[in-house]
Structure formats: C-alpha cells, structure tokens
C-alpha cells in the first residue's frame, strides 16, 4: 500500500534539529514531508509527528479485525432499540405514580438524560453504516443508517459525505471538514472591534464565566448549528452560511453527484418530523417532549462532547499542507476512556477513535483488538489520555483557542495564560 523513500538533502528545520524530506506513495496519494520535525505542545512537551508509513501502521492490525458480521451488527442495533423501549415503558408506567411533583420532575429529567445514552448508541450505529463498517452490503448499510440517523434528525447521506471528507484530511488546516481551528491571525481578527488584526497583547483573557457560557452553547447547540451552517468547517468566502447547510443539495461542501442523495437525506428528516407531529397529535406534547425531544437535545450534547474531545486537546497537532500526510492526520486524534457508558452505550467510539481514523471500515466490536495492534505499531506516536473527560473539556475550552507554529506543525495556544505563551 505504501512505500518510503528519502529524497533531497539534509537540512535544519525551524527547531534547529536534523531533518530530511520523506516521500510516501500509496493509496492515499503522494506526499513529501519532513522527518524528525518537532513542535512544542500547549503543555510545553515536545511533539514529534510520526514518520511511519501507512503500511507499517496497518500491518500491526490483526486481519480478523476487518471482518464485518451482519448478524452481530444488527444485534447491537436491536439491543439499543430494546433498551430504549424498556426505558420508555418503565418510565412512563412508574414515574407518574410518584406523588411528590418535585420528585416526579427530577425523575422525569433524570430519565430523559439517561435515555439520551442509548439514543447516542443508535447514532453511533448509524455512523458505522456511513463508514460501511456495519456489513459487507452497501444497500443494507445505507438503509439502516438512513432510518437510524433520520430518527435523530441527522441527514444521513449529507453527513456521510462531509464526514468522509473529514476522514480523508483529518488535521489538515485547509482540507479538514470539522473542528478546523483558527490560526493566530484569524483569532486576532475575530477579537478586534474593526475586524483587522491586532496584537495578542491587546486581547484580554476570557473570564471563566465567558468560557462556561460558550461551552454550554457549543455543547447543546453546536451540532445543530454545524448541520445548518457548517460552522467549524472550512470557510466559504462570499457564500451565505446557511447555503453551506447539510440540508442544501447545492451546498459547497458537496459534489454535484451527491445532489439526489442530499435530497433523500432531507426526505428522511421530513419523514421524522411528520412522525413527531403524529406522535404529538396522538400522545400529547409532554410525551413527545420527555421521550424524544429532551433525549434528542442531550444526544446532540454527547456528540459534540465526544467529537470535540477527539480532535481538540492541548497535545494534539494540526498540519499545514506541506507537512500533512494521511498517517499524520489520522494520528492527530486521541483515544480516551469513558468507562461503562463509553463501552456499553457509545460502542467504544471514544476508546478506539484513533484506529477508526486509520481504518474506518473496521466495525466497533473489533475496535479494542485492533487498537491493541495499532498501539503496538505506533508506539510513542499513539495518542491516549486517561484524564477525566469533563476536566479535559474545561481545559481544552480554556487553552485551545487557536493554533500556531512556524514549521508546518501547528499546536494550540491561548491568551488565557495557560501553558506555553503564544508569540505575538
């Protein structure tokens, strides 16, 4: 799949170390990148982009991990649906029997938030379908994915296509499709009153309350806003942000050949909205609100919580085109651990995400075994954090405001006096 050759002459990189130009050719294109690069992450630790080839990395994954088992995949879909159905039945049968209205209110809210966990599970299974990791059959994958995602108002094909582009260019500053960080210059312009660049020293630090407000907006509105306007994606100069919507068949984030699949995605959304309307007509507002809408909102929160922390961390890099290749980009994400919830409800999407970026067609139930092999192949290049994810969320929101670097490897910086201070 990939071969490594050394071309050109030795030279000193911007960090003053020995470097050489490496050319990689394979299924992911041909790239010339600099070996032995280093950068300093936000914590002040040295970061070295991987110089491993895709072949070296993928050879560490056991072949059996690629096996997609249709029956097993359907088992997890029906298991999640069974959990959802059981929770709905139990809650709607017994919570109304609680005599105290305040305790009853707490019980309803606790139930609705808990219900968002298996809702997120079926979202992850639809995500498996979008990557064709659900089964060997494309029609089955897309049919199941369309139904599951539509239930949660996700335009299946639209997201499948934009998300696929994200996987092909993860960590690439001008080609990645989501969670694209601001550069230092972009950040300075957004903080100036007239839209012109100012010095970092002129920007005051964010108050913690400001960070908290922004986090709440991000966690509960970020997913919907991303679908509507492609926020955190690549800029589209001169194009109204709502024309960049995942619901627009002519959006610049899609190819012309995608048009009717985007329409089919919209039909799925409209169908689900009709289902919700009939649900309301037959069972009333509160039934829809507590059994679907509140869990839906919290499902959106979990999606942003998961994906933001997969691609935003004080130790994670981004790359300019000259130093990006697929191996580096796929490794510019991080595995974490979310305990029982991550394993049972979220189908290991948190725990095996690095593997998922190297080979997205591996089904989640083979992810842990595949990750073990990947970890051995990557060695020190494997990114993992066992820090409490809620702590990391706060730290990342405070510390990861923009990226900066002078050798093609960009690391997070901030004006909140956290970690390495940025150069003005």
Order of alpha helices (4+ residues) and beta strands (2+ residues): beta-beta-beta-beta-beta-alpha-alpha-alpha-alpha-alpha-alpha-alpha-alpha-alpha-alpha-beta-alpha-alpha-alpha-alpha-beta-beta
